[in-house]
Amino acid sequence: MKRRNFISAAGLAGLGLTFSSFNSDTERKKTKNIRGTFSTTDNRVSIYTNAQVKPARIFHITDTHLSLDDERGVKYKQFSKRMAGAYKSNTHFQTEEKYSTKESFENTLQLAKEQDIDFLALTGDIFSFPSEAAVDWVFQKLNDTGIPFAYVAGNHDWHYEGMKGSRQQLRKTWTEKHLKPMYQNNNPLYAAYDFNGVRYICIDNSTYEILPEQLDFFKAQAKSDTPIVLLMHIPLFMPGRSMGFGCANPNWGAKSDKNFKLERREQWRKGGHTKTTINFYEKVFNAPNLLTVLAGHTHHQSLDIKNGIPQIVSGHNATGYYSDIQIDSLP
């Protein structure tokens, strides 16, 4: 059996991990009452809280990049062509067998059913473009599992490459027109899902930035005594990481945007992030009831810790990858 590394705020220095200074005394006391420890082995994560919650096992699924389409998508072919041709053949992260993205998603859901998973957390780029056929197929597959789920969009989910409009305008248009079923009648920009004593907070940062109403929503959740898990597509900035960790990254902006021509989209803004985005970053990593941040986007598994809070980025589900996460109370 592989040895598991149990990590707590007190033991981080001994593991050679760096992070910012801890919270104030008052916040630290509240943190002690809610946040516990966590461990990780391969694609499995165990998260423990001092709050009383029912045990829950979660599959974190991100970046499947499905490109299913039908006659409804013909009129958008000029905008979907490049991404429709991507991720056609993928090597499974465990077996190294070749799979399509459709097979990878189906196999992951089948495994979730067989192992009686309690909750599915989908953090964006499930689609390579906002195909109605793909959305219908995914929504049906999710409902067929009978497993509760939460979904937050990624930057590809709502983006037709070359289509005119700002990031905010295009996101608003296609989340309403095509992605709407995935939100289960909740607000696409922010939502909360309560399950087994834990609140799963969805914040759409697929434009790399945070809106004032999203910040207000998160601040309200951070004042609660309920343990929360934050779901986003783009990981929050961590020193030493790539621009893929672009939300609140101090180097984010027009000068660092290398792909806007390839993706035929609006260039990132000159001058960098808004104050709202930076404020959100600070609020997240000082939230005393936050157990973890779950994100995707980079297509590579990673773990970073700031103020004792782990940010877990899952590998891309196009390769069959998923994070198997157990949340439970400490004895």
C-alpha positions as CSV (number, residue, x, y, z in Angstrom):
1,M,0.0,0.0,0.0
2,K,1.3,3.4,-0.9
3,R,2.1,5.7,2.0
4,R,-0.3,8.7,2.2
5,N,1.0,12.1,3.2
6,F,-1.4,13.8,5.6
7,I,-1.1,17.5,5.4
8,S,-2.2,20.1,7.9
9,A,-1.4,23.8,8.3
10,A,1.0,23.1,11.1
11,G,3.0,20.6,9.0
12,L,3.4,22.4,5.8
13,A,6.9,23.9,6.5
14,G,8.3,20.5,7.1
15,L,7.1,19.5,3.6
16,G,9.0,22.3,2.0
17,L,5.8,24.1,0.9
18,T,5.5,27.9,0.9
19,F,2.4,30.0,1.4
20,S,1.4,33.5,2.6
21,S,1.0,34.4,6.3
22,F,-1.9,32.8,8.1
23,N,-5.2,34.5,9.1
24,S,-5.8,36.7,12.1
25,D,-6.3,35.1,15.5
26,T,-10.1,35.3,15.2
27,E,-10.1,33.8,11.7
28,R,-7.6,31.2,12.8
29,K,-9.8,30.0,15.6
30,K,-12.8,29.7,13.2
31,T,-10.6,27.9,10.7
32,K,-9.6,25.4,13.4
33,N,-13.2,24.8,14.0
34,I,-14.0,24.0,10.4
35,R,-10.9,23.1,8.3
36,G,-9.1,19.9,9.2
37,T,-6.4,18.0,7.2
38,F,-6.1,16.4,3.8
39,S,-4.2,13.7,2.1
40,T,-3.5,12.8,-1.5
41,T,-2.4,9.7,-3.4
42,D,-2.4,9.5,-7.2
43,N,-5.8,10.9,-8.3
44,R,-7.4,10.3,-4.9
45,V,-7.8,13.0,-2.3
46,S,-9.2,12.8,1.2
47,I,-10.4,16.0,2.9
48,Y,-11.3,16.2,6.5
49,T,-13.3,18.9,8.4
50,N,-13.9,19.5,12.1
51,A,-17.5,20.3,11.2
52,Q,-20.1,17.6,11.4
53,V,-20.8,16.4,7.9
54,K,-22.0,13.2,6.3
55,P,-19.2,11.3,4.4
56,A,-19.3,12.1,0.7
57,R,-17.3,10.8,-2.2
58,I,-17.0,13.1,-5.2
59,F,-15.7,12.8,-8.7
60,H,-14.1,16.0,-9.9
61,I,-14.4,16.1,-13.8
62,T,-13.0,18.8,-16.0
63,D,-11.8,19.4,-19.5
64,T,-13.4,16.6,-21.4
65,H,-13.5,18.7,-24.6
66,L,-16.4,17.0,-26.2
67,S,-17.1,18.1,-29.8
68,L,-20.3,16.2,-30.6
69,D,-22.5,18.1,-33.1
70,D,-25.5,17.7,-35.4
71,E,-27.4,19.7,-38.0
72,R,-28.1,22.4,-35.4
73,G,-24.4,23.3,-35.4
74,V,-24.0,23.5,-39.2
75,K,-24.4,27.3,-39.2
76,Y,-21.6,27.7,-36.7
77,K,-19.1,25.5,-38.5
78,Q,-16.8,28.5,-39.3
79,F,-16.5,29.1,-35.6
80,S,-16.2,25.6,-34.4
81,K,-13.9,24.0,-37.0
82,R,-10.6,24.2,-35.2
83,M,-11.9,22.8,-31.8
84,A,-14.1,20.2,-33.5
85,G,-10.9,18.7,-34.9
86,A,-9.1,18.7,-31.5
87,Y,-8.8,15.8,-29.0
88,K,-9.9,13.1,-31.5
89,S,-7.6,10.5,-29.9
90,N,-6.4,10.5,-26.3
91,T,-4.3,8.2,-24.3
92,H,-5.9,7.0,-21.0
93,F,-4.1,8.4,-18.0
94,Q,-3.9,4.9,-16.3
95,T,-4.1,2.2,-19.0
96,E,-2.5,4.2,-21.9
97,E,-5.2,2.8,-24.2
98,K,-6.7,5.1,-26.9
99,Y,-10.1,6.6,-26.2
100,S,-12.3,9.3,-27.7
101,T,-13.5,12.1,-25.5
102,K,-17.0,10.6,-25.6
103,E,-15.8,7.3,-24.4
104,S,-13.7,8.9,-21.7
105,F,-16.7,10.8,-20.3
106,E,-19.0,7.8,-20.6
107,N,-16.5,5.5,-18.8
108,T,-16.0,8.1,-16.0
109,L,-19.8,8.3,-15.4
110,Q,-20.1,4.5,-15.5
111,L,-17.4,4.2,-12.9
112,A,-19.2,6.8,-10.8
113,K,-22.4,4.7,-10.9
114,E,-20.6,1.5,-10.2
115,Q,-18.7,2.9,-7.2
116,D,-21.8,4.7,-5.8
117,I,-20.3,8.2,-6.0
118,D,-22.3,10.8,-4.1
119,F,-21.7,14.0,-6.1
120,L,-20.2,15.1,-9.4
121,A,-18.2,18.4,-9.6
122,L,-17.8,19.6,-13.2
123,T,-15.4,22.5,-13.6
124,G,-15.6,23.5,-17.2
125,D,-14.4,22.8,-20.8
126,I,-16.6,19.8,-20.8
127,F,-17.3,21.0,-24.3
128,S,-14.9,22.3,-26.9
129,F,-17.5,24.8,-28.2
130,P,-21.2,25.4,-27.2
131,S,-22.7,22.6,-29.3
132,E,-26.4,22.0,-28.5
133,A,-26.0,18.3,-29.5
134,A,-23.1,17.9,-27.0
135,V,-25.0,19.7,-24.2
136,D,-28.1,17.6,-24.7
137,W,-26.0,14.4,-24.7
138,V,-24.1,15.3,-21.5
139,F,-27.1,16.5,-19.7
140,Q,-28.9,13.2,-20.4
141,K,-25.9,11.1,-19.4
142,L,-25.6,13.0,-16.1
143,N,-29.3,12.6,-15.4
144,D,-29.1,8.9,-16.2
145,T,-26.5,8.4,-13.4
146,G,-29.0,9.7,-10.8
147,I,-26.0,11.4,-9.1
148,P,-26.4,15.1,-8.1
149,F,-24.0,17.4,-9.9
150,A,-22.8,21.0,-10.1
151,Y,-21.4,22.6,-13.3
152,V,-19.4,25.7,-13.9
153,A,-18.3,26.8,-17.4
154,G,-14.9,26.9,-18.9
155,N,-13.5,29.3,-21.5
156,H,-14.2,26.9,-24.4
157,D,-17.7,25.9,-23.3
158,W,-19.2,29.2,-24.5
159,H,-16.6,30.2,-27.1
160,Y,-17.2,30.0,-30.9
161,E,-13.8,31.1,-32.3
162,G,-13.9,34.2,-34.5
163,M,-17.4,35.2,-33.4
164,K,-17.7,38.9,-32.8
165,G,-18.2,40.2,-29.2
166,S,-16.5,40.6,-25.9
167,R,-15.8,37.7,-23.6
168,Q,-18.6,38.8,-21.3
169,Q,-21.1,39.2,-24.2
170,L,-20.3,35.8,-25.7
171,R,-20.4,34.1,-22.4
172,K,-23.8,35.6,-21.6
173,T,-25.2,34.7,-25.0
174,W,-24.2,31.1,-25.1
175,T,-24.7,30.2,-21.5
176,E,-28.3,31.3,-22.1
177,K,-28.8,29.9,-25.6
178,H,-27.1,26.5,-25.4
179,L,-25.5,25.7,-22.0
180,K,-28.6,26.6,-19.9
181,P,-29.7,23.0,-19.0
182,M,-26.3,22.4,-17.3
183,Y,-27.1,25.0,-14.6
184,Q,-30.3,23.3,-13.4
185,N,-32.1,26.6,-13.2
186,N,-29.3,28.3,-11.2
187,N,-27.4,31.4,-12.0
188,P,-24.6,30.6,-14.5
189,L,-22.2,33.1,-12.9
190,Y,-22.5,31.9,-9.3
191,A,-24.5,29.2,-7.4
192,A,-24.4,27.1,-4.3
193,Y,-25.3,23.4,-4.0
194,D,-25.7,21.9,-0.5
195,F,-24.9,18.2,-0.1
196,N,-24.2,16.2,3.1
197,G,-23.4,19.3,5.2
198,V,-20.9,20.8,2.6
199,R,-21.7,23.7,0.3
200,Y,-20.3,23.6,-3.2
201,I,-19.8,27.1,-4.5
202,C,-19.6,27.6,-8.3
203,I,-18.0,30.8,-9.5
204,D,-17.6,31.2,-13.3
205,N,-14.1,32.7,-13.8
206,S,-13.9,31.5,-17.4
207,T,-13.0,35.0,-18.6
208,Y,-10.1,34.9,-16.1
209,E,-11.9,37.6,-14.1
210,I,-14.4,38.1,-11.3
211,L,-17.5,40.4,-11.4
212,P,-18.6,42.4,-8.4
213,E,-21.8,40.4,-7.9
214,Q,-19.6,37.2,-7.8
215,L,-17.4,38.7,-5.2
216,D,-20.4,39.7,-3.1
217,F,-21.8,36.2,-3.4
218,F,-18.6,34.6,-2.3
219,K,-18.1,37.0,0.6
220,A,-21.5,36.0,1.9
221,Q,-20.7,32.3,1.7
222,A,-17.4,32.8,3.5
223,K,-19.2,34.3,6.5
224,S,-21.1,31.0,7.0
225,D,-20.3,28.3,9.5
226,T,-20.9,25.8,6.7
227,P,-17.8,24.1,5.1
228,I,-17.5,25.2,1.5
229,V,-15.7,23.8,-1.6
230,L,-15.1,26.3,-4.4
231,L,-15.5,25.2,-8.0
232,M,-13.9,27.2,-10.8
233,H,-12.4,26.5,-14.2
234,I,-9.3,28.6,-14.2
235,P,-7.0,28.1,-11.2
236,L,-6.1,31.0,-9.0
237,F,-2.6,32.4,-9.2
238,M,0.2,30.5,-7.5
239,P,3.8,31.7,-7.6
240,G,6.0,29.7,-10.0
241,R,3.0,28.4,-11.9
242,S,2.3,29.0,-15.6
243,M,-0.2,31.6,-17.0
244,G,-2.7,28.8,-16.9
245,F,-3.1,29.8,-13.3
246,G,-4.4,33.1,-14.7
247,C,-7.1,34.2,-12.3
248,A,-5.6,37.1,-10.2
249,N,-2.2,36.5,-11.8
250,P,-0.2,39.7,-11.6
251,N,1.3,39.1,-15.0
252,W,-2.1,38.6,-16.7
253,G,-2.9,41.1,-19.5
254,A,-2.4,42.0,-23.1
255,K,1.4,41.5,-23.0
256,S,1.1,37.9,-21.7
257,D,-1.8,36.8,-24.0
258,K,-0.1,34.5,-26.5
259,N,-3.1,32.7,-27.9
260,F,-5.8,35.3,-28.8
261,K,-5.0,35.1,-32.5
262,L,-5.0,31.3,-32.6
263,E,-8.3,31.2,-30.6
264,R,-9.7,34.2,-32.6
265,R,-10.9,36.0,-29.6
266,E,-10.7,39.4,-27.8
267,Q,-7.2,40.0,-26.4
268,W,-6.9,40.2,-22.6
269,R,-7.2,43.6,-21.3
270,K,-4.3,46.1,-21.1
271,G,-3.5,47.0,-17.5
272,G,-4.2,43.6,-16.0
273,H,-6.9,42.4,-13.6
274,T,-9.6,44.5,-12.0
275,K,-9.5,45.3,-8.3
276,T,-12.5,43.1,-7.9
277,T,-10.6,40.0,-9.2
278,I,-7.6,40.8,-6.9
279,N,-10.0,41.3,-3.9
280,F,-11.7,38.0,-4.7
281,Y,-8.3,36.2,-4.6
282,E,-7.6,37.6,-1.1
283,K,-11.1,36.7,0.1
284,V,-10.8,33.1,-1.1
285,F,-7.5,32.4,0.6
286,N,-8.7,34.0,3.8
287,A,-12.0,32.3,3.9
288,P,-12.1,30.4,7.3
289,N,-14.6,27.8,6.1
290,L,-13.1,27.0,2.7
291,L,-11.9,23.3,2.6
292,T,-10.5,23.4,-1.0
293,V,-10.5,25.0,-4.4
294,L,-11.2,22.6,-7.3
295,A,-10.2,23.8,-10.8
296,G,-9.1,22.6,-14.3
297,H,-8.0,24.4,-17.4
298,T,-4.3,23.4,-17.4
299,H,-4.9,19.8,-18.3
300,H,-2.3,18.7,-15.7
301,Q,-2.8,17.4,-12.2
302,S,-1.4,19.8,-9.5
303,L,-1.6,20.7,-5.9
304,D,-0.8,24.1,-4.3
305,I,-1.4,25.4,-0.8
306,K,-1.9,28.9,0.3
307,N,-2.9,29.9,3.9
308,G,-3.4,26.2,4.6
309,I,-6.0,25.9,1.8
310,P,-5.3,23.4,-1.0
311,Q,-6.0,24.2,-4.6
312,I,-6.5,21.0,-6.5
313,V,-6.3,21.1,-10.3
314,S,-7.4,17.9,-12.0
315,G,-6.0,16.4,-15.2
316,H,-8.2,16.6,-18.3
317,N,-11.0,14.1,-18.6
318,A,-10.3,13.8,-22.3
319,T,-7.8,11.2,-21.1
320,G,-10.3,9.7,-18.7
321,Y,-8.8,11.5,-15.8
322,Y,-10.9,12.4,-12.7
323,S,-10.1,13.3,-9.1
324,D,-11.7,10.9,-6.6
325,I,-12.3,13.0,-3.5
326,Q,-13.6,11.9,-0.1
327,I,-14.9,14.5,2.3
328,D,-15.5,13.5,5.9
329,S,-15.5,14.7,9.5
330,L,-12.5,14.2,11.7
331,P,-13.2,11.8,14.6
